[in-house]
């Protein structure tokens, strides 16, 4: 292999020298060997292994035209060159065959070089048979032991419950888009998808089979595919989008044909599916977008295309890759909101106007007083998404956390502890007394908010807030509504004049503490367990208007006032769609780890540093442990490093003008183009996690792992072919090529045999115990299975 690589670097010099006679010394080992069969023309080893003619060396200017499947322009003068004919017929890998200048005089030789219909049919049948075998093996490994364990595991607690919400049409909140809840077991299709992608990019069955084996025998992919989780569904759409994209690229020589439109449209459909399951589906959208921009850039440089044709290409991609995905993505939300039209546990995450559209919510078809009056019982909701209602309860702040007074927080759910009574600051008279006239609350009034359940007043002072520095603590203070001057607040309507009334739901209000001058708000930070993991309420001395410090009155109870209908406040679909995305993004950023749950860092993932417990902790439990097959994962990591090294060497050699032999050029094009797309996919699905501030888990790496496995299949197939090509004996080359592929296949299968209890479950001593059968397989101390 090193000998073959050295020939690449010296190729330019070698082509400048006259042909030398073929010797028998040691130096001859690095020369290209050819296979000879009686009655057949010479065939090089690479052609024999791939079962087709190798692509010839093509000048750079002509190669760009050939890549798009069009005939190169005629070149007048000079000696005749071989003519490059594009492949006809069904869309497939774009290959070209050499047509000599005297081919028309030798039809017999041409017929011997082109495989007959029978051989092509046999080859196609063989590929379909291998695809069926790969698919069958994938389903067999994923469905084996599917009924174990008999209890829910990890996030099945949430996603299984969401299925029942859809059945009952009960609205709920989730940090992910809605499409993933409709599907549960698409993980088995990842293996055949990877097989087809690699086969399309490399036109090599061994590379595709190696990729399929890596994913079939990976314990991590198997574990994810056996549970009701979003990850296998997300990976299904990512792989389907990738497969559609490479199929569409292979149809570039037949633009606007039926297969071309089919694969282009299917790419857009799968992009909508990926983004509709999780927001990280954006990464495959970026990859398809880069491929599209590159494709349009090459078309723009083709002077044989008219402006009208370029416009058609641009319009087709806008329709299929932008308009179609957006339409389908929006349609999933329309179905989501249409099905979930009943009030449920997710109401409190959304605005009052949003809740008014949910059947069973107290705001749905409700009639409440329009203007706020003294004596009214109200709920006050923060306008920032996913903050919730002003809330208090009988628990006190712990010692050392400001004043030891009653806690005031914000809470996302409907609760009696969200109710407050609005009173004048200087009297305790019952404003609901029928003998007293109704007095409305106006902009600029000094008020007091008394907690209905505990009769303590909303209070602030100069003690520091629990979590946010330089903010003041907010508490509940007083007995039966009697407190001190720190209970007084000035109510202001944003951008209104003094004296204006406060409108329920519509008025945006701020509460200014009269003594300290600070503004009531919520930092959005989650309190520790002593605060029941509710959100912190503070009084900020910074008077800048932000959504954290702006509130609205939602519920309003006052028997002395007439009611109005709230139907006019229901939002439109675009407003609902925008609000739901803002709430999901904020919810994603605010995710916190569960008890006894191990989070991880992105650098842990490629090295398989630490797994994730799906079920069980003790030796008597049925334990399932999410951990990748270490042989597969470490081979993938090595392959990425080797690809960067070998790809750089080949790219530099080509850039320096080295003339590569036809066999090496064909393999280098597969490695640089096909492998380059897969490396880009790995980068896009891995490195953005380093920039995320949210909590991260090991399973976030698995989409990137799919791309690294496909890159491994192409890389090692290319290395084995280069090694076989550099050997002197053709029979030895064929043998070593077969042995190399079989070694990789059997090695991954055997490693799966060793580690499969992690995926299918195990009971008995932990791996730390020397009596455990898994003790010898605990290769890293961080593996705690």
N, C-alpha and C positions, 0 to 999 in steps of 0.2 A: 504493500500500500504506500509506504514512504517512497519506494522507487517510482511508483506511478506519479506521485505528487511532485517529485523532483523533475520528472519529464515535463510537467506543466510549466514550471518556471523557466525551463530551458527551451521551450518549444519554439519561441520566436527566433532564437539563434539557429536552431536546427533547421528551420524552414528556409533560412537564407543560404544554407550550404548545399552543394550538389549532393545528390543521392549517393550513399555509400553502399558498398556491397555488404550483404548480410553475413555477419560472422557467427562463430560458434562459441566465442569466449564468454566470460562472465557478464560483459557489458550487454550481451544480447538478451539478457533476461528482462531488461526493461523495455524491450521493443514489442510492438503490437503483434500478437499472435493471431493467426487466422486458421479457421477450421476448413478442411477440404473433404468434400463428400463426392464419391464417384458419380459422374453424370450431372453434377450441380455446380453452379458458379461458386466462387469463393465467398465465404460468409464469416464475418468476424465473430469473436466470442460473445461480445455484448449482444449482437443481433440474435445469436443462437439462444442466449438466456432469456431475452425478452420476447422472442418469437416473432420479431418484426425487423424491418430494415432500420438502421440507425439514421437519425437525421443528419444530413450533410452539413458541412461548415458553410455558413452563409455570410456574405459581407454585411456589415452593420446596417447600411442603408436599405438593403433588400430584406434583411431579417425583420425589420419593423413592419414592412408591408406584408410579409408572409404571416406574421403573428396574427394579423387581422383576417387572414384567409383570403386575401385578394391576390390577383396575379401581379407580379412585378412588372414595371414598365419595360418595354423593349429597349435593348441597348444596342445601338448600331456600331459596326466596326469591331475589329479585334477578333480573336479566336472565338469559336462557338463555345458557350458555356452550357453546363447541364441546366435544363429547364425545371423550375420548381412548380409542381402542380398541386393546388390545394386539394385536400381530401373532400370527396363528394359524398352525398347521401346523408344519413342520419347524423345529428350532432354528436360529437365525441371529441376525444383528445385531438388537438390540431397537430397532425403529423404530416410530413411531406416525404415524397419518395424521389429518388434520383432518376432522372430520365436522360440517358445519354444522347448525344447528338445523332447517333446512328441507330436509335432504338426503333425507329419506324421500319428499318430494314431487318430487324431481328425480333419478330413477334414471338418466336418460340422462347427466346431468352426472357422476354418480358413476362410471358405467361408462367415461366418457372419461378420468377421472383414474386409475383403476386399470388397470394394464397387463393385457392379456389373457393367456390361457394361452400362446398362441404366442410373444408377446414375452418372457414370463418364461422359457419353455423356451429361446428363442434366447439370452437373456442368460446362463442357466446353462451352455449349451453353449459359449458364448464364453469363460466363465471356466475351464471345464475344458480348453478348447483352449489357452488361455494358460498354464495350469498345466503341461500336457504340454510345451509349448514351453520353458518355463523349466526344467523338469526335464531335458529332452533337452540343452539347452545346458549345464546344470551338469555332467551326466555327460560330455559331449563334452570340456569343458575339463579335467575332472579325470582322465580316462582317456587323454588325448592325451600321448604321450611317457612312458607309465608304465614302460617298460622301461629308461629312462635315469635315472641312470647304472647301469652293470652291477655296482655294488658297493654294500655297505650304507652308509648315511649316518647320522651322528649317533647318536641313541638307538635306531635300528634294531638296533644291535649287541646291546642288551639285550633288547628286546622280541621280536626274531626268535629269539633263543636261548631265551626263555621258552616259545615255541611248541614247540620240541623237547623241553623239559622236560615239558610236558603230555603229549606223545606218549609219552614214555618213563616217565611217572608218577614223575618224579624231583622231590623236594621242593626248592624254592628260596625265597629271600627277596626280596621287593620292597617298596618303601616305599609302594606303592599297593595298594588292594584288587584282588581277582582278576578282576573281570568283564571289564575292558578287554582282556585277552589273548585272549578268544574272538572278537573282531571286529577287522576291519582296514580296511574301506573304506566307512564310513557317511558320510564327509564330503560326498559328492555330494548327500545329501538335505538338507543344511542350507539350500540355496537355496530349494527348494520349501516347506520348513517356514517360513522367514521370509516368503515370499510369502503363505502362508495366514494367518499370524499378523497381518500388517499388514492384509490384506484383511478379516479378522474384526474388528479393532479400529477400522478407518477406513471400511469399506465402500467403498473407493476402489480401482479397478483401477490407475490411474496411480501411486498411492502404493505399491501392492504390486509393480508392475513396476519402479519405481525402486529399491526395496529389493532385489529380486532381482538387478538389474543391479549394484548396489554390491557384493554378495557374489560374484556370478559373476565379475566382472572384478577382484577383489582378489587380487593375487599372493600375499599372505600366506596367506589361507585355502586357495588352490589348492595351495601348497607343502605345508602341513600335511596336506592330504587325500591326497597321493600317496605317503605313506610309512607304514610300520608303526609308528604312534605311538598314544598314548592320547588325544591332544588331539581329533582329529576324532570319536572315539567318545564322549568326554565331551561335546563340543558337540552331538552328535546327541541324546543323552538330555536335555540342558538345553533344547534347542529343542523336542523332543517334549513335554517336561513343560510348557513355556510354551504350546505350541499346544493341548494337552489342557486346560490351565487356562482359556484364553480361550474355547474351545469349551464348556466346562462352564459358564462364566459366561453365555454366550449362551442356555443352556437354563434360566436361572433362572425363566422364566415357566412352565416345565413341570416342577416338582420331582417327583422319584421316578418320572419316566418312563424308558423304556428308554434313550434318548439321554443323559439326565441321568446315569444310573448308569454308562453306558459311558464317558463322558468323565471322570467323577469317578474311576472305577477306573483308567482309563488314566493319569491324572495320578499316582496313587500308584505304578503300575508304573514309570513313567518316573523318578520320584524315586528309587526303589530302584536303577534302572540308573545314574543320575548319580552317586549316592554309591558305588555298587559299582565305578566306574571310578577315580575320584579323590576324595579327601576334600573338595576344593573344590566337589564337588557339593552340599555343605551350603548353599551360597549360594542355589541355586534352591529348596531346601527352605525357606529363610527367606522367600523371595518368595512361594511358594505358601502358607506359613503366615500371612504378613501378609494376603494376599488372603482367606484363609479366616476369619481373625479379623474382618476388616472386613465380610465377608459375614454372619457370624453376628451381628455387632453391629447391622447394619441389620435383620435378621430379628427380633432381640430388640425393636427399637423399633416393630415392626409389631403394633399392638394387636389386629388382626383375626386373628392366629394364636394358636391355643390352646397351652397348655403342652405337651400331647402332641405337637403338630406340631413345636414347637421342639426337643423331645427327640429326635424322629426325625431332624431336620436335624443335630443335634449327633452323634447316634450314627452316622449315615451318614458323616460326615466323619472321625470317629475310626476307623471300620472301613477306609475307603478310603484315607485320607491318613496314617494312623499304623500301624494293625495290618498292613494289606496290604504297605506298603513294608518294614516291619521284618521281616516273614515272608520276603519275597523276598530281602532283603539277607542275612538269616541263611542262607537256602537256598543262595545262591551260595557262601558259605564252607563249608557242609556238602559241596557238590559239590567245591569246591577241595581240602578236606582228604581227601575220599574218593578223588579221583583221584591226588593227590600223596601216596602212602603209602610211597614209597621214600626212603631216605637220599640226601642230595644236598648241594650247597654251602651251603645255607641252614641246616643243622642248628645250627651254632654260635651263631646269633643267639638261639636259644630255650633254655629251661630244660632241665635233665636229664630231668625227667618228660615234657616234650613230646617229646624225642628218643626216649624209650622206645617210642613208638608207631610209629616209622618203620622199616620193613623194611630190613635191611642196616646199620642203625646198631648200633654195638657194645653199646648198651644195650637193643636190641630183643630180647625173649625171652632176656635175658641172666641169668646167675646169677653173682653176685659176693659176696665176703664182706660181712657186714652191718656189723661193727664195725671201726673203724680200729685197726691195730696197728703197732708200730715195725717198720721194714724194708719196709713196703708201698710199692709204686710207685703214685702217685695223680696225678690231675689236679684242680686247684682252680678252680672256676668262680664268678665274681662273680654275685650274685643280681640285680643291676640288669640290666634288659633291654638286650640288644645291647652288653654290655661284653665278655663272652667269658672266656677262660681265662687264668690266670696263666702267663706265657710268658717265655722268655729265649732268647738266641742269642749267637753268638760275637762279634757286633759290639759295639764300645765306644761310650760317649758321646763326642761330639767335644770338642775343646779348648774350654774356656770354659763348658762345660755341667756344672757340678758336678765330681765326681771322675771321672777318665778310667778307668772300670771297665765291666764288662760290662752291657749294657742289659737291663732287666727291663720288660716291657710286658704288656698284655693283647691277646689275639688271638682273633678270632671263629671261627676254623676249627680243625678237628681237625689236630693236628700232633705229631710226636714231641718237639718242643721245648716242649710243654706238660707233659711228664712230670717229676715231682719224687719224691724218696725222702725219707720222713719218718724222722728219726733223733733219738736222744737228744742233748741239748746237750753232754753231758760225756763221750761215748765214741764211738769209731769202730768199735766191734765190729759185725760183720755180724749183724744181728738175724735173718736168714733161716737162720742156721746151725742144722741139725736138732738139734744137741745142746743148743741153748738153748731155754728155754720161751718160749711166746708171751706177749708183754707188750702189753696194749692201751693206746692213747692215751686219756687221760682229761682231762676239763675242768680247766683250771688247770695242766697240765703245761708244762714248759719244753722246747721242741723246736728242731730245726734242719731246714730244708728244703734238700736238696741237689739241684741241677739234674742230671737223669740224663745228659744228652748232654754237658755241659761240666764236670761235677763241681765247680761253684762254688756257694757257699751264698747263699741269699736274705739280703740285707744292707741295712742302712740306717745313716745317719749324719746329722750336722747340716748337710750341704751342702743348698742349696735345690734343689727339684725343677725339672725343665727348663721347665715351662710354668706351674705353679701356685705363686704366691707364698705364702710362709709355710708351705709344705709341704716335707717332707724328701725327698731323693732316695733311691730304692730301686735297688740294683745287685746284680750277681752278683760274689762276692768269694771268694778263697781258691784253694788248689790241692789237687785230689783230696780235697775235703771239709774241708781244714784251713784255718781262718780265724781269726777273733777273736771277742770277746764281742759285737760288733755283729751277729753272725749268729744271736743267740738271740731266740726269740719265745715268748710265752706264748699258748697256744691256749685260747680261751674259747667255750663254747657259750651262745648267747643264751638268757637266762631259764632256765638250768639250775644245779644245785648242783655244787659241787666234788666230783670223784670220779666223775662220770657218764662213761660211755663215749661215743665219737663215732660216730654212725651215718652210714653212707654215704647220700648224697642227701637225707636227712631232717634231719640236724643243721645248724643255722645257726650258723656259727662266725665268730669274729673272731681276728685275729692281732695281739697287742700287742707292740711292740718293747720288749725288756727294758731297754735302756739309755736311750733317749729317751722312752719312754712313749707314743709315737705309735701310730696304728692303720693297718695296711696297707689300702689302698684304691685305687680308680681314679677319676681325675677325669673320665674320659670324653672328654678332649680328645685330638685327633688330633695325633700327633707329626709333625714335618717329614719330608722324604725321608730324612734320616739315620736316622730311627727307623722307616723302612719304612711310614710312615703308619699305624702301629699306635697303640693308645691308651696314654696315660700312666698309669703306676703311681706312686703317691706314698705317703708315710707321713704322715698328718695328725695334728697335735697336738690337734685338736678331737675329743674322745672321744664326741660325740653319735652315737647309732646311726643310720646311714643305710644304704640298700641298697648304696651305693658301697663300704662297708667291711665288708659281710657276704658270706661265701662258703659254698660247700658242696663236699664231696668227691664227685666224679662217678665217674671210673674208679678202680678199686681192684684191684690185683693183689697177691696174697699166697698162695703155694702152701701155706702152713702152716694156712690157715683154711678152714672149710667155706663153701660158697656158698649163697645164697638167690635165689629168682626175683624179678625186678623187675616182673612183670606187675601186681602190686597197686599200683604207683606210677603207672600210666598215668592221665592226667587225663581228666576228663569234657569233653564238647563245650563247655559254657559256659566252663570254665576255659581251654580251648584258644582259644576265640574272644576272650576278654578278653586273654589273653597276646599273641595275634597283633596286636591293635590297639595295645597298649602298645609292642610292638617297632616297628611301622610308624610310630607317631608319633615315637618317638625317632630312628628312621632318617631320617625326613623332616627333623628339626631338625639332624641331623648331616651333611647332604649338603654336599660340597665341590666346587668347580669343577674340571673336567678341565684338562689341559694345553692351552694355546693356545685356551682357551674364554673368550668374553666374557660376563660376567654383566651385569646391568642393574639399574636402579632403577625403581620404579613411575612416577616422573614422566617417564621417558624414553618410556614406551609410547604414550600417546595422540598424541604429536607425531611418532611414527615416527622417533625420534632415531637409533637404531642397530639394525641387523639382526643376524642370527645365521648364521654359516657352517654350512651343512649338509654341504657336500662341496667339497673342493679349496681350495687357497690360492694356488698359483702360476699363471702365465699359461698353462702347458701342461696344467693340470688341468681336468677337467670340473667347473665350479663351479656350485653351487646355493646361493642366498643367500636366507634368509628375511627378507623385507622387505615391509611392506604397500604397496599402491598408494598413493603419496603424495596423489594427487588425492582418492581415497576417504577416506583417514584424516583429511586436513586438512578436508575437507568435513564429516566427522562431528564433528570438534572444534568447528568453527564452528557447526554445528547445535545442539550442546549449549548453547553460549553464547546463541544466539538463542532457543532454547526457554526457557531460564531467564528471559530478558528478556521475551519475549512472554507466556509463561505467567504471570509475575508481574503484568504489566499487566492481563491479562484477569481474573486472580483478584482483584486489588484492585478492579477495576471492578464485578465481580459482588458482592463483599462490601459495596461501598458502595451497592448497590441499583440499579445502572444496569440499565435495561431494554434488552437487546440485541435487534436485529432477529432474526427467525427464522432467516435464513440464517447470520448471524454466530454465533448461539447454538449452532446445530448444529455448526458447525466448531469453536467453542471447546470444546464438550463432547468432541469427538473428540480435540482437542489436549490437554486437561487430563486426561481419563480414560485414553484409549489411550496418549498420549504419556507420561503420568505413570507408568503401569506399566512402560514401557520404560526411562524414566529411573531408576526404582527398581532395575530389573534391572542397569543399567549401574553404579550406585553399589554394589550388593551384590557384584558380581563384580569390582570394581576396588579400592575403598578398603580392604578388609581386608588387602591385600598390604602396605600401609604399616605394618601392625602386626606383620607376620611377621618372625621372626628368621632364617629359613632362607635359603639361597641362592635367588635369583630369576632367571628368564630371560624373554626377550622374549615367548615363546609363552604365558606365563601370562595375557597380556592378551586373547587372542583370544575367550574367551567374552564378555567385556565389549564387545569390538568388535562382536559380533553385535547386541547390544542398541542400541549407538549407531547402527549402520547402519539398523536398523528405525526408530529415532526420526528419523533423517534423512529417510527416505521419507515419514513422516507429516508432519513439519514442513514440508518444501518443498512438498508437495502442498497443505497448508493455506495457506501463504503465497501460492502461485500462485492459489488459488481466491479468497482475499481480494482480491488484486490485480485479478483479472478481475471480481469483483463490484463493485469501486469504479469501474470504467470506464464511460464514457457509452455507448459503442457495443457492442452485444452481439456483433456479428460480430468486432470487434476483440478483445473479451475472449476469445472462443473461440479466435481465432488466437494470441493471446499465451499463453494457457494451454497450447495444444498445442506451440507453439514452445518455451516454457519447459521442458516435460517432455522434449521431444526433445533440447534442448541438454544437459540433465543426463545423459540416457541415452547420447548420442553422446560426450559428454566423458569419461565413465567408460570407455566402450569404447575410445576413442583412447588414453587413458592406459594401459590394459591392453596395447594394441599396443606402446607404447613400452617398458614395463617387463616384458613377459612373459619375456624371457630370464633374468631372475632366478629364476623358478620352474621353467622348463623346462630350464635349464642353458645354459652358455655356455663356450666355449673361446677363448682369445686374450688380447690385452693387458688388463691390469687397468684399471679405470675411472680410476685416477690417471694412466695413460698417455694423452697427447693423441691417440694413434692409435686408441684404443679407441672402438668405436661407442657405448659407454655413457658416454663421458667427459662429454658434454654433459648427461647425466641425473644426474650426481652433484651434486644440489642442496644436500646437506649434507656438510660435511667428515667427519662421523662415519660416513658410508656407505662401507664399505671392501669393495665388491664389485669 
